[in-house]
Amino acid sequence: ILINALTLFEIIYDNLRAEVFNYREFNKGSLFYLCTASGVCVKKIRALANHHDLLVKVKVIKLVNKF
């Protein structure tokens, strides 16, 4: 489930970067706001770098390099 959640986050983040958005347009509780570089999701994903599963670590490293 964690790999799927990270993949979903990666897809959302890639789509946000591909479009020109004004992040101030998003409500602080919205999924798009949480997926911005200053959002809560990014901080939590960085914490997963210490996860015991190698696949999770690889996925996290791939995502962190995009930020």
Order of alpha helices (4+ residues) and beta strands (2+ residues): alpha-alpha-alpha-alpha
